[in-house]
Amino acid sequence: MLIKLLLVFKRKIYVSIMLKSKLQTEMSKLIANSDNSADKILSICEHFYDKSVNNIQELKNRDLKLKGDIFEYFCQLYMEKCYKLKTVWLLNEVPYNIREELNLNKNDFGIDLVGIDYNDRYYAIQAKYRKRDSYKKTYVTWKQLSTFYAPCVRPGSFYKHIVFTTANYVRGICKKDDKDITIGYGKLSKINHFDWINMCGEVTYNKNGLSLEELREKIVEIYSN
């Protein structure tokens, strides 16, 4: 039984690493794309899910490429590279001692990620992917966030509660306080080139094989002229 559990855990780690790598590779391809950064990540999420399958096994594994999973990985990158948290974990990556400190349990399905800043304060994060409609604004309802806010209100647990979404806004009747933050489509649209590059990680970005630092220098040169 223990060996089986270890194999399952190892496979989950492998899948996680592979998906993150694929996400960063797809992001690197869109650096020169003229779309805003929010539309870039939307196109990547759609690409992963809508990609055609060639056999039954790929069809069975399709759940590993769901938009929501990819969006959570993107959220993790954003919160570390752009929002500047010290560390961000997916819920299943949170160390045991931190789970104990925050009193997180298996029923806390609403929290997708947990972050910690450089002052050792914790952030509860929910990633909500929403496919956009070009004719109207999209939103997340307060009701849809109920499972997220329930564990957030435990005394002393989290410094901030962040809803990270491709929707335009959160709609609801409950009043937000200074702990409640929404990072939506408008904010994601304003990710600059340098932050996007940082999120892509140490990969090769073009046919000329420029490194991350060389690409930064090229962008500085372009914007300086």
LINMO-V497297 format. One record per residue. RES is the residue in one letter. PSI is psi in degrees with one decimal (999 if undefined). OMEGA is omega as a letter, one per 20 degrees, with the letter a starting at -180 (999 if undefined). D_CENTER is the distance of its C-alpha to the mean C-alpha in Angstrom with 1 decimal. Layout:
BEGIN
<<RES,PSI,OMEGA,D_CENTER> <RES,PSI,OMEGA,D_CENTER>>
END
This chain:
BEGIN
<<M,-44.1,a,32.7> <L,-42.2,r,31.1> <I,-41.3,r,30.9> <K,-43.0,r,29.3> <L,-39.2,r,26.6> <L,-38.3,r,26.0> <L,-41.6,r,25.8> <V,-44.6,r,23.2> <F,-42.4,r,21.1> <K,-40.3,r,21.6> <R,-39.3,r,20.6> <K,-41.7,r,17.3> <I,-43.9,a,16.6> <Y,-46.4,r,17.9> <V,-42.0,r,15.7> <S,-46.7,r,12.5> <I,-42.7,a,13.8> <M,-43.5,a,15.0> <L,-41.1,r,11.9> <K,-41.5,r,10.0> <S,-43.1,r,13.2> <K,-39.4,r,13.6> <L,-49.1,a,10.3> <Q,-34.9,r,11.6> <T,-44.9,r,15.0> <E,-37.6,r,14.3> <M,-40.9,a,12.7> <S,-29.8,r,15.9> <K,-21.3,a,18.0> <L,10.5,a,17.0> <I,-42.8,a,17.8> <A,-1.2,r,21.2> <N,139.6,a,20.3> <S,-10.2,r,21.6> <D,154.5,r,18.9> <N,162.7,a,16.8> <S,-31.9,r,13.2> <A,-42.2,r,12.0> <D,-30.4,r,14.4> <K,-47.9,a,13.4> <I,-32.0,r,9.9> <L,-43.9,a,11.8> <S,-35.2,r,14.4> <I,-44.5,r,12.3> <C,-42.5,r,10.9> <E,-38.7,a,14.6> <H,-44.1,a,15.9> <F,-40.5,a,14.4> <Y,-38.3,a,15.7> <D,-4.5,a,18.9> <K,133.5,a,20.0> <S,151.9,r,23.5> <V,149.3,a,24.6> <N,-14.1,a,27.7> <N,174.8,a,28.8> <I,-38.7,a,28.6> <Q,-41.6,r,26.5> <E,-36.7,r,23.7> <L,-41.4,r,24.0> <K,-33.0,a,23.7> <N,2.4,a,20.5> <R,-28.9,r,18.9> <D,-20.5,r,16.9> <L,-9.9,a,15.0> <K,19.0,a,13.7> <L,148.2,a,12.7> <K,-42.0,a,10.5> <G,-38.5,r,8.8> <D,-47.1,r,8.2> <I,-39.6,a,7.0> <F,-33.7,r,4.6> <E,-40.5,r,3.4> <Y,-39.4,r,4.0> <F,-41.1,r,3.1> <C,-43.2,r,1.7> <Q,-44.5,r,4.2> <L,-45.5,a,6.0> <Y,-46.5,a,6.4> <M,-27.9,r,7.6> <E,-45.1,a,9.8> <K,-33.4,a,11.1> <C,-46.3,r,11.4> <Y,-17.6,r,11.7> <K,38.0,r,13.5> <L,154.0,a,13.0> <K,-47.4,r,15.0> <T,143.3,r,12.9> <V,127.7,r,9.7> <W,142.4,r,10.2> <L,155.8,a,9.0> <L,-40.3,a,12.0> <N,-2.4,r,14.1> <E,-8.8,a,13.8> <V,125.3,r,15.2> <P,149.9,a,18.7> <Y,-42.0,a,21.6> <N,-32.2,r,23.2> <I,-36.7,r,20.3> <R,-44.1,r,20.1> <E,-43.5,a,23.8> <E,-38.6,a,23.5> <L,-3.4,a,21.1> <N,40.4,r,23.0> <L,137.0,r,20.0> <N,179.2,a,21.4> <K,-15.3,a,20.7> <N,-2.7,a,21.1> <D,64.4,a,18.1> <F,-20.2,a,16.1> <G,-26.6,a,14.6> <I,119.6,a,12.6> <D,-35.0,a,9.3> <L,156.0,r,8.6> <V,130.4,r,11.3> <G,161.8,r,11.7> <I,134.9,a,15.1> <D,-175.8,a,16.6> <Y,-2.4,r,19.7> <N,13.2,r,22.0> <D,34.9,r,20.7> <R,142.9,a,19.5> <Y,147.5,a,16.8> <Y,127.0,r,13.9> <A,132.7,a,12.9> <I,133.1,r,9.5> <Q,129.2,r,9.2> <A,118.1,a,6.6> <K,102.9,r,9.3> <Y,131.2,r,9.5> <R,123.5,r,13.0> <K,133.2,a,15.1> <R,149.9,r,17.0> <D,122.1,a,20.8> <S,-13.6,a,22.5> <Y,-9.8,r,25.4> <K,160.2,r,23.8> <K,147.9,r,21.0> <T,156.5,a,18.5> <Y,164.3,r,17.7> <V,131.9,a,16.5> <T,155.3,r,19.6> <W,-35.4,r,20.3> <K,-38.6,r,21.5> <Q,-14.4,a,18.3> <L,4.6,a,16.8> <S,-39.0,a,19.9> <T,-19.7,r,18.6> <F,-45.5,a,15.9> <Y,-22.8,a,18.5> <A,-52.7,r,21.2> <P,-16.5,a,20.1> <C,-25.7,a,19.0> <V,1.1,r,22.7> <R,131.0,a,24.1> <P,126.2,r,26.2> <G,8.9,a,24.7> <S,-59.0,a,21.5> <F,140.1,r,18.8> <Y,-40.2,r,19.2> <K,152.8,r,16.6> <H,114.8,a,14.9> <I,126.9,r,11.8> <V,117.6,a,10.9> <F,114.7,a,7.8> <T,155.7,r,9.0> <T,-5.4,r,10.6> <A,164.1,a,13.8> <N,-34.3,a,16.3> <Y,169.7,r,17.0> <V,129.8,a,17.5> <R,133.4,r,21.1> <G,173.9,a,23.3> <I,-12.4,a,26.5> <C,141.1,a,25.3> <K,130.8,r,25.5> <K,152.4,r,22.5> <D,-171.9,a,23.4> <D,-7.6,r,22.2> <K,-20.8,a,19.7> <D,122.9,a,17.8> <I,137.5,r,15.3> <T,124.5,r,13.6> <I,102.3,a,11.2> <G,-163.6,a,12.0> <Y,-43.9,a,13.1> <G,-44.0,r,15.7> <K,-42.5,a,13.7> <L,-27.8,r,11.2> <S,-18.4,a,14.5> <K,12.0,r,15.8> <I,126.7,a,13.6> <N,171.5,a,16.6> <H,-40.6,a,17.5> <F,-40.2,r,17.5> <D,-37.7,r,14.0> <W,-43.4,r,12.9> <I,-43.4,r,15.3> <N,-38.0,r,14.1> <M,-27.4,a,10.6> <C,-25.4,r,12.6> <G,-170.8,a,14.4> <E,79.7,r,18.0> <V,168.5,r,18.7> <T,131.2,a,21.6> <Y,-14.8,a,20.9> <N,179.9,a,24.2> <K,-24.6,r,27.6> <N,-6.5,r,29.1> <G,35.8,r,26.9> <L,140.2,r,25.9> <S,172.7,r,24.1> <L,-47.2,a,21.2> <E,-39.2,r,23.9> <E,-37.9,r,26.2> <L,-40.9,r,23.7> <R,-45.4,a,23.1> <E,-38.5,r,26.9> <K,-42.7,a,27.3> <I,-40.8,r,25.0> <V,-42.2,r,26.9> <E,-43.4,a,30.1> <I,-45.7,a,29.2> <Y,-12.4,r,28.2> <S,-18.5,a,31.3> <N,999,999,33.7>>
END
